[in-house]
Each structure stands twice: as C-alpha cells, then as structure tokens.
Amino acid sequence: MKRLIAFLTASTLLAGSALAQTAAPPAADATPYKIGDIQVYSLRDMQFVIPNDGKVFGLDASPQAVAEVLRANNAPTDSITLSVDALLVKDGARLILIDTGVGGVLGDSLRMSGHAAADITDVLITHPHGDHIGGLVRDGKPAFPKAKIRMAEADWAFLKGQTDQAALVSAITPQVETFAPGAAITAHVKAVAIKGHTPGHSGFEITSGKERLLDIGDAAHSSIISLARPDWSIQFDTDKVEAKHSRHALLSELARSKTLIFAPHFPYPGIGHVAATKDKNGGDSFVWVPLK
C-alpha cells in the first residue's frame, strides 16, 4: 500500500494532475553493463500508463495524430506506457545512484545488484519531479542515509519552492549539495545541462577510456512518440519551446555520434542508441535501438 500511495503521489506531481493510470509494480530487476572500467546497472522501479487523451503527449497535435504514430510502431493507440528506472554507477570507492524513482521496487532492484541503500555514497538527481525523487525518503527519513544528494542549483531552488514537497525538502536538506551546469561529479561522471524540462534539468555523462554513456533524464519520455515527433510538446516540460529545441539538438547529436544512452522512461532496461530517420513529411525523426 505504501508503494501504491508513493506511486499515485509521484504521478500527480509528475503530470500536474492525476493523469497517470495505476499499473501493477513491475518485478524488481538489475541489469549490469560495463562502460570501459566502470560497472553500471539499470535498476527497475515502477511503470506509468498514461491515456492518449491529448493532456500529456502531443499537446500541439491531437490524440488521433499520436495514435497514428503509435499504430505505425505496433503499439497500443489508447495509452502510452513509460518505465520509471534508475541507474547505478560503481566508480571506484563511489557508488552513485542516478535518480530514485517513486520508491517502488527500486530497493529490491538495488539489492539484486548486490548493494544496499547504506552503500550509496552519492545520489544524483536529473531533476526534482516526483518520479525521480520519490525514493529519496522512506517512512519520513532519508532512504540513503550515508549519501550526498546532488542536484543543479536551479532545480534545488525549484524544489524548495514547491510547498507540497516541504516534508521531503526538510528531510534531505542536510544531505544536499548543489552543482553548476557541467560540473564534474567524479573523474568519470559529469553533469550535462539539457534545458527545458525543469530550470536545472541535467543529464549525466559517464566516461571510461573510449567508452561513454549519457543518462538523458527526461529529455525524452516515450521511446516512440518523443523520438518520432520531437517537435511535439509534452505536458511535463516547464519551458516547452526550449525543451523542443533542446530535445531535437540532443537527439541529432546522439544519432550522429552513436552515443550509448540510458533513458529512464524507455522500456526497461532503457539502454541503447538513437538512430536518425525521416517522418512521412520529410521532417527529422528518430528511432530507438535497444542494446542487445
């Protein structure tokens, strides 16, 4: 019941209203990958099912247009399913958790990776929406008691301005350290500003040798709609115009460079590449290529 309440609360915070339908919590999972000498794990937490009703995806299109894109990709046309996952990074003595989901099955997934909440040294927050910070507190207390909680200065100010998050802010304040855009967290992990979603929305780049992975945060939500039509607005973006430009520029660069990414809302485990294509009108479009 606590997990369901956390999910409902986070989905309301995420969408600004009760737009997300409840879904059964997925089975916990921890999928390992190597980025050079760095060990990472994709950790499963929760799942959202959002109705295709024009209130979230394709705000400047229509549910019919969204359905057409979904149909072309052999997906259900009446709803959009989003994963809610996190990334665990083992960098020497540092054990870094990027985002915390809603507090669903993340704890179980973390244990499946062979680690415990008390092992986490750093929690990096891409942005302070409920589906990324909901797991920071458990039973009113910090869920990762030995960790520094790091987020962009602008997003910490943004979070503190949300009155309905006062209890969470109070609980985590002693652990919070802010950073400026582009800050180096460790020798192998760097913050990357990706504008538009929230005032300080950040991705995190993990590099080791010649290998690189970028956690894109909420630069893109649906592995189908956000890629096929990056020019369509999504309700979650704070600055929708800037987010469109930022999303298009990022996807173009990711496709050009063939950079490996982690997308926390793409189908679990959310690791793969973006490839460029064209839509039916000849406009820029992209497709998701999961890592096999």
Buried (B, 14 or more C-beta within 10 A) or exposed (E): EEBEEBBBBBBBBBBEEEBBEEBEBBEBBBBEBEBBEBBBBBBBBBBBBBBBEBBBBBBEBEBEBBBBBBEEBEBEBEBBBBBBBBBBBBBEEBBBBBBBBBBBBBBBBBBBBEBEBEBBBBBBBBBBBBBBBBBBBBEEEBBBEEBBBBBBBBBBBBBBEEEEBEEBBEBBEEBBEBBEBEBEBBEBBBBBBBBBBBBBBBBBBBBBEEEBBBBBBBBBBBBBBBBBBBBBBBBBBBBBEEBBBBBBBBBBEBBEEEBBBBBBBBBBBBBBBBBBEEBEEEEBBBBBEEBE
